[in-house]
Amino acid sequence: MATDPVCQMEVDMKKPNGGTFEYNGVTYYFCAMGCNRAFQREPEAYLSGEKQIHM
């Protein structure tokens, strides 16, 4: 399991519903495409904790 960096939900790494995105050599896993797109727009904001979506 991985943690979605946008909403902090657990994501099955074998079958992530929101797909994956590689940033700075690290693969991130997403629960939904909306989280994936949000992360792609502002990855540093989500990685730093400045932004987070609560589910």
C-alpha distances in whole Angstrom, upper triangle without the diagonal:
4,7,10,13,15,14,12,10,6,6,5,5,8,10,9,13,14,13,13,16,17,19,20,19,15,13,11,9,11,11,15,17,19,17,16,20,21,18,21,24,23,20,22,23,19,18,21,20,23,22,19,19,19,18
4,7,9,12,12,9,8,6,5,6,6,10,11,9,12,12,12,11,13,14,15,17,16,12,10,8,6,8,10,13,15,17,14,14,17,17,15,17,20,19,16,18,19,15,14,17,17,20,19,16,16,17,16
4,6,9,8,5,6,5,6,9,9,13,13,11,13,12,13,12,13,14,15,17,17,13,11,8,7,8,9,12,14,15,12,12,16,15,13,16,18,17,14,16,16,12,12,14,13,17,15,13,13,13,13
4,5,6,5,5,6,6,10,10,14,13,10,11,9,10,10,11,13,14,16,16,13,11,7,6,5,6,9,11,11,8,9,12,11,10,13,15,14,12,14,14,10,10,14,12,15,13,10,10,11,11
4,6,6,8,10,10,13,13,17,16,13,14,12,13,11,11,12,12,14,15,12,11,7,8,8,10,11,13,12,8,9,12,10,8,11,13,11,9,10,10,6,7,10,9,11,10,8,9,11,12
4,6,8,11,12,15,15,19,18,14,14,11,13,12,12,14,14,17,18,15,14,10,10,8,9,10,11,9,6,8,10,8,7,10,11,10,9,11,9,6,8,11,9,10,8,5,6,8,10
4,6,9,11,14,16,19,17,14,13,12,14,14,15,17,17,20,21,18,16,12,11,9,8,10,12,10,7,10,12,10,10,14,15,14,13,14,13,9,11,13,11,12,9,6,5,6,6
4,7,9,13,14,17,17,14,14,13,15,15,15,17,17,20,20,17,15,12,10,9,9,12,14,13,10,12,15,13,12,16,17,16,14,15,14,10,11,13,11,13,11,8,8,8,8
4,6,10,12,15,14,11,12,11,14,14,16,18,19,22,22,18,16,12,10,8,7,10,13,13,10,13,16,15,14,17,19,18,17,18,17,13,14,17,14,17,15,11,10,9,8
4,7,9,12,12,10,11,12,13,13,16,18,19,21,21,17,15,12,9,9,7,11,14,15,13,14,17,17,16,19,21,20,18,20,19,16,16,18,17,20,18,14,14,13,12
4,6,9,8,6,8,9,10,10,13,15,17,20,19,16,13,10,7,6,6,9,12,14,12,12,16,16,15,17,20,20,18,20,20,16,16,20,18,21,19,16,15,15,14
4,5,5,5,8,10,10,11,14,16,19,21,20,16,13,11,8,9,8,12,14,17,15,14,18,19,18,20,23,23,20,23,23,20,19,23,22,25,23,20,19,19,17
4,6,6,9,11,9,9,12,13,16,18,16,13,10,9,7,9,10,13,15,17,15,14,18,19,17,18,22,22,19,22,23,19,18,22,22,25,23,20,20,21,19
4,6,10,12,10,11,14,15,19,21,19,16,13,12,10,11,12,14,16,19,17,16,20,21,20,21,24,25,22,25,26,23,22,26,25,28,26,24,23,24,22
4,6,9,8,10,13,16,19,22,20,17,14,13,9,10,10,11,13,16,15,14,17,20,18,19,23,24,22,25,25,22,22,26,25,28,25,23,21,22,20
4,5,5,7,11,14,16,20,18,15,12,10,6,6,6,8,10,13,12,11,14,16,15,16,19,20,18,21,22,18,19,22,22,24,21,19,18,19,17
4,6,9,12,16,18,22,21,18,15,12,9,7,5,5,7,10,10,10,13,15,15,16,19,20,19,22,22,19,20,24,22,24,21,19,17,18,15
4,7,9,13,15,19,19,16,13,10,7,5,5,4,4,7,7,6,9,11,11,12,15,16,15,19,19,16,17,21,20,21,18,16,15,16,15
4,7,10,13,17,16,14,10,9,6,6,8,7,7,10,10,7,10,13,12,12,15,17,15,19,19,17,17,21,21,23,20,18,17,19,18
4,7,10,13,12,10,7,5,5,6,9,10,9,12,10,7,10,12,10,10,14,15,13,16,18,15,15,19,19,21,19,18,18,20,19
4,6,10,10,8,6,5,7,8,12,12,11,12,11,7,9,11,9,8,11,12,10,13,15,13,13,17,18,19,18,17,18,20,20
4,7,6,5,4,6,9,11,15,16,14,16,14,11,12,14,10,9,13,13,10,13,16,14,13,16,18,20,19,19,20,23,23
4,5,5,6,8,11,13,17,17,16,17,14,12,13,13,10,9,11,11,8,10,13,12,11,14,16,17,17,17,19,22,23
4,6,8,10,14,16,20,21,20,20,18,15,16,17,13,12,14,13,10,11,14,14,12,14,17,18,19,20,22,25,26
4,7,10,13,16,20,21,20,22,19,16,18,18,15,14,17,16,13,14,17,16,14,17,19,21,21,22,24,26,27
4,6,10,13,17,18,18,19,16,14,16,17,13,13,16,15,12,13,16,14,12,15,17,19,19,19,21,23,24
4,7,10,14,15,15,17,14,12,14,15,12,12,16,15,12,14,17,14,13,16,18,20,19,18,19,22,22
4,7,10,12,12,14,11,9,12,12,9,10,14,13,10,13,14,11,11,14,15,17,16,15,16,18,18
4,7,9,10,12,9,8,12,13,10,12,15,15,13,15,16,13,13,17,17,19,17,15,15,17,16
4,6,7,9,6,6,10,10,9,11,14,14,13,16,16,13,13,17,16,18,15,13,12,14,13
4,7,9,7,8,11,12,12,14,16,17,16,19,18,15,16,19,18,20,17,14,12,13,11
4,5,6,7,9,10,11,13,15,16,16,19,18,15,17,20,19,20,17,14,12,13,12
4,5,5,6,9,10,10,12,14,14,18,18,15,17,21,20,20,17,15,13,15,14
4,5,5,6,9,10,11,13,13,17,16,13,16,19,18,18,14,13,11,13,12
4,5,5,6,9,10,11,11,14,13,10,13,16,14,15,12,10,8,11,11
4,6,5,6,9,10,10,13,13,11,13,16,16,17,14,13,12,15,15
4,5,5,6,9,10,13,13,12,14,17,17,17,14,13,13,16,16
4,6,5,7,8,11,10,9,12,14,13,13,10,10,10,13,14
4,5,5,5,8,8,7,9,12,12,12,10,10,11,14,15
4,6,6,9,10,10,11,14,15,15,13,13,14,18,19
4,6,9,9,10,12,14,15,14,12,13,14,18,19
4,6,5,7,9,10,11,10,9,11,13,16,18
4,5,5,6,9,10,10,9,11,13,16,18
4,5,5,6,8,8,9,11,14,17,20
4,6,5,6,5,5,8,11,15,18
4,5,5,6,5,6,9,12,15
4,5,8,8,9,12,15,17
4,5,8,10,13,16,19
4,5,6,10,12,15
4,7,10,13,16
4,7,10,13
4,6,10
4,6
4
